[in-house]
């Protein structure tokens, strides 16, 4: 029993160490900017406020219109990543664990690439622990329109950085509709 | 008044930290990030299609939502919260809406923007055609309403996108 407690404490200490490392090494702070790896500027928002912004905008201006804006915004950030970090398809596999952790902390969810096949242009991704989607689920339940907004951003990144041509993700499962995770796919159809 | 280095100090003071693989404010409020240039673009496109009044309303909604979430937490956790967060300008900064100077003289409230990367990017990208400031006018109006419990709709007095030294809103 004691050993388990010590182990638990050690795990917590290690987690705290990793978290501090992420904050201090991955992000730097300059005036009101958060710079990712000292280069790409990001802005932060409370996730619940962001969920309200996305939901109401999608309701009022149309989901498809907001999707197109989010996709263009995703391309802009992907171009910044490629320019600043040389994140092209070939360079990514070795860095994927670090990128996954970084994006999760940044509020883009825990991304689990189930299928990544650039040759056949196929992709299947699961997303959990996404603070904005979770806030939207609490606020709007199965009426939430936040997932398409983030699907657009993901589609842009997957196209530019993972080499999935003309990527347009479609939703196959959603936590707001009682699934365990959001599942988005491109060119994969279940039997 | 928010000091310029306070944003970095949020981390050293543990106001902004990582827990459960999420960035959190005061260990409670989940934070989400967005590329800064991409956010300037997103706001500009929404404002262009839906109008500046609409963009103001979106800012007001987001400002009110952020301020209410923070105010709820401050009310609940008074003993453990750094006093700085009860000041309006610091609350705005800590929730990611830029560094501002807030003045209140009798009924006149004035918000002067000291640093706002999104407005700077909007100026670079769109110059005088930028409508992004209307969003922040709404955000700051929402914060004042929640923190001071009074109805307000700030008006723009000067704007860096139109060549002024600073953005200034009053109401």
Interface residues (C-beta under 8 A of the other chain):
Chain A: X19 X20 X22 X23 X24 X27 X29 X30 X31 X32 X33 X34 X40 X41 X42 X43 X44 X45 X46 X47 X48 X49 X50 X52 X53 X56 X57 X60 X61 X65 X66 X69 X70 X72 X73 X74 X76 X77 X80 X101 X104 X105 X106 X107 X108 X110 X129 X131 X132 X134 X135
Chain B: X4 X7 X8 X10 X11 X16 X17 X18 X19 X20 X21 X22 X23 X25 X29 X30 X31 X32 X33 X34 X35 X36 X37 X38 X39 X41 X42 X45 X46 X49 X50 X54 X58 X61 X62 X63 X65 X66 X69 X70 X93 X95 X96 X98 X99 X115 X116 X117 X118 X121
